[in-house]
Amino acid sequence: MARDQEHKFNSNIDARDDRLVLDPREEEMRAIAFFAGVLVATPSMAAERLIFYTANFPDATSVQLTVLSNSVSQNSDYDFDVAIGLAETDVSGAVRYEDTGKHRARVRCNYPAYVGVGARKYPMALPLNRSAHDDWKESLWMTFCAVPSS
């Protein structure tokens, strides 16, 4: 990734304690989405990297976050364990930098929904009904937990 300060990737999230009570239909839909994610998303992600977030910069540089691998979490506080990759591309789409490490995150779909990175839990303010998600943690949560629509 470029070392310039203007390219610094900011992953801060507002850690407000947003309370949410889901009605039974929403709980049921989230359970269906969870199982669909386990059955459908995992095999399809194995063949190719899924880009779940892209940050674009004024000089046409972009940073893409991808799902390298995922599994059902062994930790009962979470639904998924995810390995995240990072790549920086230039205006032509050529990769200028690719992080070879696997950055670990965990995702919890049901209330209280959150994404865990290290020891920190980032709460998701549900429902996430904005069309554009400007935070990578929201995009990761949506990738694994959002109810598919047709």
C-alpha positions in Angstrom: 0.0 0.0 0.0 1.3 3.5 -0.7 3.1 5.0 2.3 1.7 8.5 1.7 -0.5 9.9 4.5 -3.2 10.8 1.9 -3.6 7.1 1.2 -3.9 6.0 4.8 -6.8 3.6 5.1 -9.2 4.7 7.9 -11.2 1.9 9.4 -12.7 3.8 12.4 -16.3 3.2 13.2 -18.6 5.0 15.6 -18.9 2.6 18.6 -22.3 3.9 19.8 -24.4 1.4 21.7 -27.3 1.2 19.3 -30.0 -1.0 20.8 -32.3 -2.9 18.4 -35.1 -5.2 19.0 -35.9 -7.4 16.0 -39.4 -8.8 15.5 -39.8 -12.6 15.1 -40.0 -12.3 11.2 -36.7 -10.5 11.1 -35.1 -13.1 13.3 -36.4 -15.9 11.1 -35.1 -14.1 7.9 -31.7 -13.6 9.5 -31.5 -17.3 10.4 -32.4 -18.2 6.8 -29.8 -15.8 5.5 -27.2 -17.3 7.9 -27.7 -20.8 6.7 -27.9 -19.7 3.0 -24.5 -18.0 3.6 -23.0 -21.1 5.0 -24.3 -23.3 2.2 -23.9 -21.0 -0.8 -21.3 -18.4 -0.1 -18.5 -20.6 1.3 -18.0 -22.9 -1.7 -18.3 -20.1 -4.3 -15.7 -18.0 -2.4 -13.2 -20.9 -2.5 -12.7 -20.6 -6.3 -12.1 -16.9 -6.4 -11.6 -14.0 -4.0 -14.7 -12.1 -3.2 -14.1 -8.3 -3.1 -16.4 -7.0 -0.4 -15.0 -3.4 -0.1 -13.2 -0.9 -2.3 -11.8 2.4 -1.1 -11.1 4.9 -4.0 -8.6 7.8 -3.7 -8.4 11.0 -5.7 -5.4 9.8 -7.7 -7.4 6.8 -9.0 -5.6 4.5 -6.7 -8.0 2.0 -5.1 -7.6 -0.4 -2.2 -9.7 -3.6 -2.3 -10.5 -5.8 0.6 -11.2 -9.4 -0.3 -12.4 -12.6 1.5 -9.6 -15.0 1.3 -11.3 -17.7 3.3 -14.1 -18.1 5.7 -15.6 -20.8 8.0 -18.4 -21.2 10.5 -16.9 -19.9 13.7 -15.9 -22.2 16.5 -16.5 -19.3 18.9 -20.2 -19.2 20.0 -20.1 -15.4 20.1 -19.7 -15.3 16.3 -21.2 -16.9 13.2 -18.2 -16.7 10.8 -14.4 -16.5 11.0 -13.0 -14.6 8.0 -9.5 -14.1 6.5 -9.2 -10.8 4.7 -6.7 -9.8 2.0 -5.8 -6.4 0.8 -4.6 -5.2 -2.6 -3.8 -1.7 -4.0 -4.4 -1.1 -7.6 -3.6 1.9 -9.9 -5.7 3.7 -12.5 -5.2 0.9 -15.0 -6.3 -1.8 -12.5 -2.7 -3.2 -12.2 -1.9 -4.4 -8.7 0.7 -2.1 -7.1 0.8 -3.9 -3.8 -0.8 -7.1 -2.4 -0.7 -7.9 1.3 0.2 -11.5 1.6 -0.9 -11.8 5.2 -4.3 -13.0 6.2 -6.1 -10.4 8.5 -8.6 -12.1 10.7 -12.1 -10.9 11.5 -15.2 -12.4 12.9 -18.8 -11.7 12.1 -21.9 -12.0 14.3 -25.1 -11.8 12.2 -27.8 -11.7 14.9 -28.5 -9.1 17.6 -26.3 -7.8 18.9 -24.7 -7.8 15.5 -21.0 -6.9 15.2 -17.7 -7.5 13.5 -14.8 -8.5 15.7 -11.2 -7.6 14.9 -8.7 -8.6 17.5 -10.2 -8.0 20.9 -12.4 -5.1 19.6 -16.1 -5.6 18.7 -17.6 -3.1 16.2 -21.4 -2.9 16.6 -23.5 -2.8 13.5 -26.3 -0.2 13.7 -29.2 -2.3 12.3 -30.9 -2.2 9.9 -28.1 -1.3 7.5 -30.4 0.0 4.8 -28.1 2.5 3.1 -27.2 1.5 -0.4 -23.6 2.6 -0.1 -21.6 1.3 2.8 -18.6 3.5 3.5 -17.1 1.4 6.3 -15.4 -1.9 5.5 -16.8 -3.6 8.6 -20.3 -2.8 7.5 -19.6 -4.2 4.0 -18.1 -7.4 5.5 -21.2 -7.8 7.7 -23.5 -7.3 4.7 -21.5 -9.9 2.7 -22.2 -12.6 5.3 -25.4 -11.5 7.0 -27.6 -9.5 4.7 -30.8 -11.2 3.6 -30.6 -11.6 -0.2 -33.2 -9.8 -2.2 -34.5 -10.4 -5.7 
